């Protein structure tokens, strides 16, 4: 089966640690510093991919708009930032692997999805990051969470998801056993850069 999102290019997502000076900030100042740091990772991803970024703009719902035909996605958590530039719609997410509540588990996936494997903190994080990456690629945000479904656990590093009639492959990367990143990608077409 061919993937409609694969144009033959290898994606080059970049994950970078957050420096202590940014981690020590708080509130809006910290969020803005994390975004700037994530944009540094994005510039590296674009350079590694041979893509040129112009001005980075966002739509009405905050979704990234293509820049000179280049699609882009950013994510940040307290300790890491992740970014990717691509010639097609793409989404990336990174989260710290932590405990979850029963209520959050119910919100993230239905019982049919949870029955695909033994539920633990890593599986929860895989589902959450995969869905967020797909929703970012589509440009709908978390409002589309209930329409995004895990349909298959391909292997330890990839999931297949559906959003309406579209099928998406998501690849995962574990960093330092504490953070998990996910990117929408055609099977086997990703090269992670962990800085």
FIDREN-682079 format. One record per residue: x, y, z of N, C-alpha, C, O, CB in turn; residue in three letters. Coordinates in steps of 0.1 Angstrom, whole numbers, padded with zeros to 4 digits, always signed. Each point is the difference from the previous one (the first is absolute). Last residue first. Glycine has a CB too. Example, Ala and Ser with C-alpha at 12.3 -4.5 7.8 and 13.67 -1.06 7.14 Angstrom:
FIDREN-682079
+0128-0022+0071+0009+0011+0000-0008+0011+0008+0005+0011+0001+0007-0017-0023ser -0009-0051+0021-0009+0012+0000+0009+0012+0000+0010+0000+0007-0029-0012+0005ala 
//
This chain:
FIDREN-682079
+0200+0160+0194+0011+0009+0003+0002+0001+0015+0008+0007+0005-0012+0006-0026unk -0019-0046-0019+0000+0003+0014+0012+0008+0004+0011-0005+0000-0024-0017+0004unk -0016+0007-0049+0012+0007+0003-0002+0004+0015-0007+0010+0003+0012-0002-0027unk -0029-0046-0013+0000+0009+0012+0013+0006+0002+0011-0007-0002-0029-0007+0012unk -0007-0006-0054+0013+0000+0006+0000+0010+0012+0000+0012-0003+0012-0019-0019unk -0050-0021-0014+0003+0010+0010+0014-0002+0006+0004-0012+0002-0028+0014+0004unk -0007-0030-0036+0005+0012-0007+0003+0011+0010-0003+0012-0003-0011-0018-0016unk -0008-0040+0025+0014+0000-0003+0007+0012-0006+0011-0001-0005-0016-0023+0001unk -0048+0022+0002+0008-0010+0007+0015+0000-0005+0002-0001-0012-0023-0013+0014unk -0006+0059-0003-0001-0012-0008+0009-0010+0007+0011+0003+0004-0017+0009-0026unk -0013+0027+0052+0010-0003-0010-0003-0013-0007-0008-0008+0005+0025+0019+0009unk -0027+0026+0030-0007-0006-0010+0010-0002-0012+0007+0009-0004-0029+0002+0011unk +0037-0010+0045-0001+0007-0012-0009-0007-0010+0001-0012-0001+0022+0023+0005unk -0006-0008+0053-0008-0007-0011+0000+0010-0012-0001+0012+0002-0013-0025+0015unk +0043+0003+0035-0005+0009-0011-0007-0008-0011+0003-0012-0001+0017+0027+0005unk -0005-0017+0052-0004-0008-0012-0005+0010-0010-0008+0009+0002+0002-0029+0011unk +0038+0017+0036-0008+0007-0010-0003-0008-0012+0008-0008-0004+0002+0030+0012unk +0016-0039+0028-0009+0008+0007-0010+0007-0009-0011+0004+0004+0028-0001+0013unk +0023-0032-0028-0010-0008+0008-0010+0008+0007-0008-0005+0008+0026-0011-0005unk +0014+0034-0035+0005-0001+0014-0010-0007+0009+0000+0003+0012+0013+0018-0016unk -0034-0015-0041+0012+0007+0003+0003+0000+0015-0008+0004+0008+0004+0011-0027unk -0026-0041-0024+0002+0001+0015+0013+0007+0002+0011-0004-0005-0024-0017+0010unk -0023+0019-0048+0014+0000+0004+0001+0003+0015-0006+0010+0005+0013-0002-0028unk -0045-0024-0020+0003+0005+0013+0015-0001+0003+0007-0008-0007-0029+0001+0015unk -0017+0011-0051+0012-0006+0005+0004+0006+0013-0002+0012+0002+0009-0017-0026unk -0054-0002-0008+0007+0008+0009+0012-0007+0005-0001-0012+0004-0020+0024+0003unk -0018-0011-0050+0010-0008+0007+0008+0010+0009+0003+0011-0004-0001-0029-0015unk -0055+0019-0003+0013+0006+0002+0009-0010+0007-0004-0008+0009-0007+0031-0007unk -0038-0017-0033+0008-0008+0008+0014+0007+0001+0006+0005-0009-0018-0027+0002unk -0042+0039-0006+0015+0000-0001+0007-0009+0010-0004-0001+0011+0002+0024-0020unk -0047-0013+0006+0004-0010-0010+0016-0001-0001+0005-0009-0007-0027+0013-0005unk +0007+0016+0057-0009-0001-0011+0004-0011-0010+0005-0010+0004-0011+0035-0001unk +0041-0023+0024-0008+0012+0003-0009+0001-0012+0004+0004-0011+0014+0008+0025unk +0017-0052+0009-0010+0005-0010-0006+0012+0006-0003+0002+0011-0002-0025-0019unk +0054-0007+0015-0011+0007+0005-0010+0003-0011+0004+0001-0012+0010+0009+0030unk +0032-0042-0002-0009+0004-0011-0012+0006+0006-0006-0005+0009+0015-0013-0025unk +0045+0012+0035-0015-0003+0001-0007+0005-0013+0005+0008-0007-0004-0005+0033unk +0054-0016-0006-0010+0006-0009-0014-0005+0003-0003-0011+0004+0020+0012-0021unk +0024-0015+0040+0003+0013-0003-0010+0007-0009+0001+0012-0003+0022-0018+0005unk -0023-0040+0015+0003+0008+0012+0002+0015-0004+0000+0008+0009+0011-0028+0001unk -0042-0005-0044+0012-0006+0008+0002+0010+0011-0008+0008+0003+0018-0019-0024unk -0051+0013-0002+0008-0006-0011+0012-0007+0007+0003-0012-0003-0010+0029-0014unk -0042-0005+0034+0013+0002+0005+0009-0008-0010+0000-0012+0001-0007+0015+0024unk -0043+0019-0036+0009-0011+0001+0013+0004+0007+0005+0011-0002-0015-0020-0020unk -0029+0038+0018-0006-0012-0006+0010-0012+0001-0005-0012-0002-0008+0027-0013unk +0000+0035+0040+0011-0010-0002-0006-0012-0006-0009-0006+0006+0023+0015+0014unk -0037+0040-0024+0000-0013+0006+0013-0008-0003+0004+0001-0012-0029-0001+0011unk -0005+0051+0001+0013-0005-0003+0001-0014+0007-0001+0000+0012+0011+0023-0016unk -0046+0009+0010-0001-0006-0013+0013-0007-0005+0000-0004-0011-0017+0022+0006unk +0012+0005+0048-0010-0011+0000-0001-0006-0014-0006-0011-0001-0006+0022+0020unk +0040+0028-0013+0005-0012+0007-0009-0012-0001+0004-0011-0002+0008+0026+0017unk -0012+0033-0032-0003-0011-0008+0004-0013+0006-0001-0011-0006+0004+0025-0013unk +0004+0029+0039-0014-0001-0002-0004-0012-0009-0011-0004+0001+0010+0029+0001unk +0047-0011+0007-0006-0010+0009-0015-0001-0001-0006-0009+0005+0025+0013+0010unk +0006+0015-0058+0003+0001+0014-0008-0010+0008-0006-0009-0005+0011+0033+0002unk -0001-0014-0047-0012+0001+0008+0002+0002+0015-0009+0004+0007-0003-0017-0025unk +0042+0004-0023-0003+0014+0003-0012+0002+0008-0006+0011+0000+0017-0005-0020unk +0016-0045+0002-0013+0003-0007-0004+0015+0003-0007+0006-0008+0000-0030+0011unk +0046+0006+0017+0002-0001-0014-0013+0004-0008+0001+0006-0010+0016-0024+0014unk -0019+0016+0044+0008+0011-0005+0002+0000-0015-0001+0010-0007+0013-0010+0029unk -0033-0037-0002-0009+0012+0000+0008+0013-0004-0006+0009-0005-0007-0020+0024unk +0037-0029-0016-0009-0001-0011-0009+0013+0000-0002+0006-0010+0002-0031+0011unk +0030+0020+0035+0007+0002-0012-0009+0000-0012+0001+0009-0009+0019-0019+0019unk -0038-0001+0032+0003+0015-0001+0007+0003-0013-0002+0010-0006+0003-0009+0032unk -0009-0046-0016-0013+0007-0004+0003+0015-0001-0005+0006-0009-0009-0024+0021unk +0050-0009+0002-0004-0003-0013-0013+0007-0005+0000+0006-0011+0010-0028+0014unk +0005+0026+0042+0009+0007-0009-0004-0003-0015+0001+0009-0008+0018-0009+0025unk -0043-0023+0017-0002+0015+0001+0008+0007-0010-0005+0009-0007+0001-0012+0031unk +0010-0044-0021-0013+0004-0005-0002+0015+0000-0004+0006-0010-0006-0028+0018unk +0049+0005+0012+0000-0003-0015-0013+0005-0006+0000+0007-0010+0016-0027+0014unk -0013+0022+0043+0008+0011-0006+0000-0002-0016+0000+0009-0007+0014-0007+0029unk -0034-0037+0004-0008+0012+0001+0007+0012-0008-0006+0007-0007-0003-0015+0029unk +0034-0031-0018-0011-0002-0010-0009+0013+0001-0004+0005-0011+0005-0030+0013unk +0033+0023+0030+0005+0001-0013-0011-0001-0011+0000+0009-0009+0022-0018+0018unk -0033+0001+0037+0003+0014-0003+0005+0003-0014-0003+0010-0006+0008-0008+0031unk -0035-0044-0022+0010+0005+0010+0003+0014-0004-0006+0005-0009+0016-0028+0013unk -0043-0023-0020+0000+0015+0002+0011+0003+0011-0001-0006+0011-0023+0008-0018unk +0020-0042-0032+0000+0002+0015+0002+0015+0003+0009+0006-0006-0001-0030+0010unk -0030+0012-0052+0012-0003+0008-0002+0002+0015-0010+0006+0004+0024+0000-0024unk -0050+0000-0013+0011-0004-0009+0013-0005+0007+0008-0007-0006-0018+0023-0010unk -0032+0003+0036+0001-0014-0001+0011-0005-0009+0003-0012-0001-0027+0011+0006unk +0012+0047+0000+0008-0004+0011+0002-0016+0000+0009-0005+0005-0017+0025+0009unk -0020+0001-0046+0013+0004-0002+0009-0006+0011+0011-0004-0003-0018+0025-0009unk -0039-0027+0016+0005-0008-0012+0015+0003-0002+0007-0009-0003-0030+0009-0007unk -0001+0026+0042+0004-0013+0005+0006-0009-0011+0009-0008+0002-0027+0010+0016unk +0024+0050-0025-0012-0008+0004+0005-0014+0004+0012-0003-0002-0027+0016-0014unk +0043+0036+0020-0003-0012-0009-0012-0008+0006-0002+0001+0012+0026-0002-0020unk -0009+0044+0027+0010-0002-0011-0004-0011-0010+0002+0002-0012+0016+0006+0028unk -0043+0003+0024-0001+0011-0009+0009-0002-0013-0003+0003-0011-0002+0012+0030unk +0005-0046+0018-0013+0000-0007-0001+0011-0011-0005-0003-0010-0006-0007+0031unk +0049+0010+0008+0000-0012-0008-0013-0001-0009+0001-0003-0012+0014-0008+0029unk -0013+0044+0016+0008+0004-0012+0001-0012-0009+0000+0002-0012+0013+0015+0026unk -0035-0025+0026-0008+0010-0008+0008+0004-0012-0006+0001-0011-0005+0007+0032unk +0033-0036+0011-0011-0007-0008-0008+0009-0009-0003-0004-0011+0002-0013+0030unk +0051+0033-0007-0012-0003+0007-0010-0008-0009+0001+0000-0012+0002+0021+0026unk +0053-0019-0015-0012+0006-0005-0012-0004+0008+0001-0011+0007+0009+0011-0030unk +0050+0005+0024-0012-0007+0003-0012+0007-0005+0000+0012-0003+0011-0021+0024unk +0033+0017-0048-0004+0001+0014-0012-0008+0002-0006-0006-0009+0016+0029+0010unk +0030-0006-0039-0008-0012+0003-0003+0001+0015+0009+0000+0009+0002-0014-0027unk -0004+0056-0016+0007-0007+0011-0009-0012+0003-0012+0001+0002+0024+0020+0008unk -0014+0002-0059-0005+0000+0014+0009-0007+0009+0008-0009-0004-0031+0010-0005unk +0015+0020-0046+0009-0006+0010-0005+0002+0014-0005+0011+0003+0025-0006-0018unk -0034-0003-0043-0003+0003+0014+0011-0007+0009+0005-0010-0004-0030+0011-0001unk +0009+0015-0051+0010-0006+0010-0005+0003+0014-0006+0011+0002+0025-0009-0018unk -0036-0003-0041-0002+0004+0014+0010-0007+0009+0004-0012-0003-0028+0015-0002unk +0012+0012-0051+0007-0008+0010-0003+0005+0014-0004+0012+0002+0023-0016-0019unk -0029+0010-0042-0005+0001+0013+0007-0009+0010+0002-0012-0003-0024+0019-0006unk +0052+0004-0031-0014-0004+0000-0005+0001+0015+0008+0002+0009-0004-0018-0028unk +0042+0023+0006-0007+0005-0012-0014-0003-0001-0007+0002-0010+0029-0004-0002unk +0008+0011+0058-0003-0010-0010-0007+0006-0012-0006+0011+0001+0004-0028+0017unk +0028+0023+0036-0005+0007-0012-0001-0010-0011+0008-0010-0001+0004+0032+0007unk -0011-0021+0052+0003-0007-0013-0006+0009-0011-0010+0007+0002+0009-0030+0008unk +0014+0018+0049-0005+0008-0012+0003-0008-0013+0010-0008+0000-0006+0030+0012unk -0002-0020+0048+0001-0008-0012-0006+0008-0011-0009+0008+0001+0007-0030+0012unk +0023+0026+0042-0008+0005-0011+0002-0009-0012+0010-0007-0001-0008+0031+0010unk +0003-0029+0049+0004-0003-0014-0009+0008-0009-0011+0004+0003+0019-0027+0003unk -0012+0022+0043+0014-0003-0002+0004-0001-0014+0012-0001-0002-0014-0011+0023unk -0044+0025-0007+0010+0006+0009+0014-0002-0003+0008+0009+0000-0025-0011+0017unk -0013-0002-0058-0004-0004+0013+0011+0006+0009+0009+0006-0005-0021-0028-0002unk -0007+0028-0048+0009+0001+0012-0006-0005+0012-0012+0001+0002+0022+0019-0013unk -0013-0016-0048-0006-0005+0012+0011+0002+0011+0012+0001-0002-0026-0019-0009unk -0001+0029-0046+0008+0002+0012-0006-0006+0012-0012-0002+0000+0021+0023-0009unk -0009-0020-0050-0007-0003+0013+0010+0001+0011+0012-0004-0001-0029-0011-0011unk +0007+0026-0046+0008-0001+0012-0008-0002+0012-0012+0003+0000+0028+0012-0011unk -0012-0012-0049-0008-0002+0012+0009-0002+0012+0011-0004-0001-0030-0006-0013unk +0026+0036-0035+0006-0009+0010-0010+0000+0012-0003+0010+0006+0027-0005-0014unk -0029+0024-0031-0002-0014-0004+0005-0010+0010-0001-0012-0003+0001+0019-0020unk +0004+0039+0032+0006-0002-0013-0001-0014-0005+0009-0006-0005+0007+0024+0010unk -0034-0017+0039+0009+0011-0003+0007-0003-0013+0009-0008+0000-0007+0013+0025unk -0051-0022+0002+0012-0003-0009+0007+0013-0002-0005+0011-0002-0006-0030-0009unk -0016+0017+0055-0004+0001-0014+0013-0002-0008+0011+0003+0004-0030+0013+0001unk +0001-0031+0048+0011+0005-0009-0005+0000-0015-0006-0009-0004+0023+0000+0020unk -0052+0015+0026+0007-0010-0008+0010+0006-0009-0002+0010-0006-0018-0024+0007unk -0012+0036+0029+0013-0002+0005+0008-0010-0008+0012-0003+0003-0020+0010+0019unk -0037+0010-0031+0000-0009+0011+0014-0003+0006+0002-0009+0008-0023-0001-0018unk +0015+0039-0028-0009+0005+0010+0000-0009+0013-0002+0005+0011-0012+0005-0029unk +0058-0015-0011-0014+0003-0004-0008+0004+0012+0005+0002+0011-0003-0019-0029unk +0053+0024+0011-0010-0009+0005-0014+0004-0004-0003+0012-0002+0018-0017+0021unk +0041+0011-0037-0013+0006+0004-0009-0011+0005+0001-0012-0003+0002+0031-0014unk +0051-0007+0003-0008-0010+0006-0013+0007+0005+0000+0008+0009+0020-0022-0003unk +0016+0026-0048-0006+0005+0012-0009-0012+0006-0007-0006-0008+0007+0030+0000unk +0031-0045-0024-0002+0014+0000-0005+0004+0014+0003-0006+0010-0007+0007-0035unk +0035-0045+0008-0011+0006+0007-0001+0015-0002+0011+0007+0001-0009-0026+0016unk +0020-0026-0044+0002+0014+0004-0013+0005+0006-0011+0000-0006+0028+0004-0012unk +0009-0055+0011-0011+0008-0002+0002+0014+0005+0008+0002+0010-0023-0022-0007unk +0041-0023+0000+0003+0008-0013-0012+0009-0003-0003+0003-0012+0017-0022+0004unk -0006-0010+0048-0009-0005-0011+0002+0007-0013-0007-0004-0010-0010-0001+0028unk +0041+0017+0021+0003-0014-0002-0008-0006-0011+0004-0009-0007+0002+0007+0031unk -0015+0046-0010+0013+0000-0007+0003-0015-0003+0006-0003-0011+0001+0024+0024unk -0046-0014+0011-0002+0005-0014+0014-0001-0007+0000-0004-0011-0018+0020+0018unk +0017-0026+0039-0007-0010-0008-0001+0004-0015+0002-0008-0009-0015+0001+0030unk +0031+0038+0009+0010-0012-0002-0007-0010-0008+0006-0006-0009+0005+0010+0031unk -0037+0032-0008+0010+0004-0010+0009-0011-0004+0004-0001-0011-0006+0025+0020unk -0028-0032+0026-0007+0000-0013+0010+0005-0011+0000-0006-0011-0022+0010+0022unk +0036-0002+0034-0001-0014-0005-0006-0001-0013+0004-0008-0009-0006+0000+0032unk +0001+0050-0004+0014-0004-0003+0001-0014-0005+0007-0003-0009+0001+0020+0027unk -0049-0003-0002+0002+0005-0013+0015-0001-0004+0003-0001-0012-0022+0017+0015unk +0006-0028+0040-0006-0010-0009+0002+0005-0015+0002-0008-0009-0019+0001+0026unk +0029+0037+0018+0009-0012-0001-0004-0010-0009+0008-0006-0008-0002+0010+0032unk -0035+0032-0017+0012+0005-0007+0010-0012-0001+0006-0002-0011-0009+0026+0019unk -0035-0032+0018-0003+0001-0014+0012+0004-0009+0002-0005-0010-0026+0011+0017unk +0028-0007+0040+0000-0013-0005-0004+0000-0015+0006-0008-0008-0013-0001+0030unk +0007+0050+0001+0014-0005-0002+0000-0014-0005+0008-0004-0008-0001+0018+0027unk -0049+0005-0009+0006+0006-0012+0014-0004-0002+0004-0002-0012-0018+0022+0016unk -0008-0037+0034-0007-0005-0012+0007+0007-0012+0003-0008-0010-0025+0004+0022unk +0035+0020+0030+0006-0014-0003-0006-0005-0013+0007-0006-0008-0004+0002+0033unk -0020+0045-0010+0015+0002-0004+0006-0014-0003+0007-0001-0010-0005+0021+0025unk -0046-0018+0003+0000+0003-0014+0015+0002-0005+0003-0004-0011-0025+0015+0013unk +0021-0036+0043-0011+0007-0006+0002+0002-0015+0007-0008-0007-0011+0019+0028unk +0049-0019+0006-0014-0004+0003-0010+0008-0008+0004+0010-0006+0003-0016+0029unk +0050-0012-0020-0010+0010-0002-0013-0005+0004-0002-0012+0003+0015+0022-0022unk +0027-0037+0018-0002+0008+0013-0011+0011-0002-0004+0005+0010+0028-0010-0004unk -0009-0024-0043-0008-0008+0010-0003+0008+0013-0010-0002+0006+0021-0018-0015unk +0017+0039-0025-0014+0000-0004-0009-0007+0011-0011+0004+0003+0018-0003-0028unk +0040-0001+0031-0005+0014+0001-0015+0001-0004-0007+0008+0005+0031+0000-0010unk +0000-0050+0001-0004+0004+0014-0006+0014+0001-0009+0002+0007+0027-0018+0001unk -0022-0009-0056+0011+0004+0009-0005+0004+0014-0012+0004+0001+0025+0004-0021unk -0034-0045-0014-0003+0013+0004+0011+0005+0010+0003-0007+0010-0028+0004-0013unk +0030-0035-0037-0003+0002+0014-0002+0015+0002+0005+0008-0007+0009-0028+0014unk -0025-0005-0054+0011+0007+0007-0004+0002+0015-0012+0002+0003+0018+0010-0024unk -0019-0038-0030-0003+0001+0014+0012+0006+0007+0011-0005-0001-0027-0015+0000unk -0005+0015-0053+0011+0003+0009-0005+0001+0014-0011+0007+0002+0023+0005-0020unk -0025-0036-0034-0004+0006+0012+0012+0002+0010+0009-0008+0000-0032-0002-0003unk +0017-0001-0049+0011+0002+0009-0005+0007+0012+0003+0012+0002+0013-0012-0021unk -0034-0033-0026-0003+0011+0009+0012+0001+0010+0005-0011+0004-0030+0009-0007unk +0024-0017-0049+0002-0004+0014-0002+0013+0008+0005+0010-0002+0011-0029-0004unk -0038+0009-0044+0010+0006+0008+0001-0006+0014-0010-0005+0005+0006+0026-0018unk -0029-0033-0022+0014-0006-0002+0011+0007+0008+0011-0005+0000-0019-0001-0022unk -0040+0015+0024+0004+0004-0013+0015-0004-0002+0006+0005-0009-0022+0015+0010unk -0029-0032+0032+0014-0003-0003+0003+0005-0014-0005-0006-0010+0005-0014+0026unk -0044+0020+0006+0008+0011+0005+0015-0003-0003+0009+0008+0005-0026-0004+0013unk -0019-0034-0029-0002+0012-0008+0009+0011+0005+0001+0011-0007-0024-0018+0003unk +0033-0046+0004-0004+0010+0010-0002+0013-0008+0010+0004-0006+0002-0016+0026unk -0017-0042-0036+0008+0012+0000-0006+0010+0009-0012+0001+0003+0019-0005-0026unk -0007-0052+0023-0008+0012+0000+0009+0012+0000+0009+0001+0008-0028-0013+0004unk 
//
